[in-house]
Amino acid sequence: MRRYFNTEGSCIPEKHYMVPLDDRVRKIKERYVDRGSYFIINRGRQYGKTTTLRALARYLEQGYMVVSMDFQKIGAAGFRDESTFSKAFAKMFSGAVERSGMADGEALCAVLAPLITDVPAIGLIELFERLSRICAMASRPIVMMIDEVDSATNNQVFLDFLAMLRSYYLEREDLPIFHSVILAGVYDIKNLKLKLRPEAEHKYNSPWNIAAEFKVDMSFSPTQIERMLESYEQEHHTGADMRTVAEEIYQYTSGYPYLVSVICKTMDEDLPEDPRYVDQDPQGIWGKAGVAYAVDLLLKRNLTLFDSMVRQLDQYPDLREMLEDILYCGKRIVFSPGERSTNLGIMFGFLKEQDGRVAIANRIFEMVLLNMFIAQESRSDAFSRGDSDRSQFVKNGRLDMDLVLRKFVEYFQEIYSEKDERFLEVYGRKLFLLYLKPIINGTGNYYLEAQTRDARRTDVVVDYLGEQFIVELKIWRGNEYNERGEAQLAGYLDLYRKEKGYMLSFNFNKKKKTGVKEIRVGDKVIVEAVV
């Protein structure tokens, strides 16, 4: 069976095209495991945590006994009380020791056997006494890995288990215990209480304050993506420029592992059967247009990662409000990891720090969030008007963006001309995005360019059947500011190798002249609309 791009569960080098993890696991070993650190790898869903743990376990086998466990296998009932948890943990730990294949594994398992088979209730104290004995007996230092650690939900028994680990860690010069402990999950340990009981303030004091801060980057760089694609190219001989493809994938994903894999999988498996590409050779698929089309297909699918995003935003409305402020209003929010919504967004993988500000983690998440927010407002007047006007805007398969702007100006003057400045600062861009969405829906997409977005201007990049349109949305701040904006847009068009761009200004001057005109800035044509 040929290798393929995997998006379901852990990746295996012999079966799947993978980004090489050698450098990552080497860093984790040298910076954390060799130093005897206890730490947690907490990243967003489908961020490669399990794949990394498995690669790390193989890498550590030469010098350590690696005991790998998955708390999903214990189940909620296993956390009912100390005795139930201790027995379940002892059984899982013994199984992991047996699978390690160490020569002294049988003797080590014998230490835990009474806890598994005997009927009388046991507690964490006896469990840890026996774990300490095992660590003293083992021929190699023991590294314990626990995946899906947040499956423990918000259980006091689990917090007590962490407290016991902490106690032994602090006394490990006298009491033998694990050399290193690695926990992995979405939720950071100090945030486990948020999963089910946000009001449980008494659980804010984390028993895991001994943990080293995990700083290894788990996203994929363009070079790493290129190396994965080169291994694909060696087997498929598409003739494509995989460096260009890798860089384009990175532009959409910022290296989020699942998103990288699912784009590649779509291009490999779905595009060859798609009507748009069915008669093209592979080189026609593996290019910038192919990446953009794969992204367009993904946005129409009900991916579990996107479902998870919706659920989390429903659970945390303050986080949702922050995301809307960033996307619609261009708010520049100072990055402070201690702020609750920012902390949650970072933990879930929605947000990142960029130049000291809070930013959406990647372009695809921006597009998903915009689609979701706009879909939830699809009964709005702006969306309905765009939907009713849509038949006018496509001629011979091309989107007439000039006409889109002219019709939006007419609509805006008809409905919103009397709104005050504050209303338009907050909602003006949102109205245009709502109007535009049904016009391109199903055939095209758009995203907001993160590098130019702020409270005064936002560049919208519209992609319609492979043709891109750059539209700058801005608040009018006088002629001088407007001229600077025109020059900025012209420079931005150079980056996209476009000769024509669009500018939509929201002007609060009572003597303003509304309408659409065409001007030249150097060798660029700019269609300016003022409302």
Salt bridges, closest charged atoms under 4 A:
ASP23 OD1 - ARG26 NH2 2.44
ASP23 OD2 - LYS27 NZ 3.39
GLU30 OE1 - ARG26 NH1 3.20
ASP34 OD2 - LYS29 NZ 2.99
ASP81 OD2 - ARG80 NE 3.90
GLU126 OE2 - ARG130 NE 3.48
ASP188 OD2 - LYS190 NZ 2.41
GLU199 OE2 - ARG197 NE 3.82
GLU226 OE2 - ARG243 NE 3.49
GLU235 OE2 - ARG3 NH2 2.84
ASP268 OD2 - ARG2 NH2 3.37
GLU269 OE2 - LYS265 NZ 3.24
ASP270 OD2 - ARG301 NH1 3.63
ASP296 OD2 - LYS300 NZ 3.36
GLU324 OE2 - ARG320 NE 3.71
ASP325 OD2 - LYS331 NZ 3.58
GLU366 OE2 - ARG453 NH2 2.95
GLU377 OE2 - LYS430 NZ 2.67
ASP387 OD1 - ARG390 NH1 3.88
ASP389 OD2 - ARG385 NE 3.63
ASP400 OD2 - LYS395 NZ 3.27
ASP402 OD2 - LYS500 NZ 2.99
GLU410 OE1 - LYS407 NZ 3.66
GLU414 OE1 - ARG385 NH2 3.08
GLU421 OE2 - ARG477 NH1 3.74
GLU425 OE2 - ARG477 NH2 2.93
ASP459 OD2 - ARG457 NH2 3.15
GLU467 OE2 - ARG398 NH2 2.36
GLU472 OE1 - ARG457 NH2 2.84
GLU480 OE2 - ARG484 NH1 3.64
ASP494 OD1 - LYS524 NZ 2.85
GLU499 OE2 - LYS524 NZ 3.90
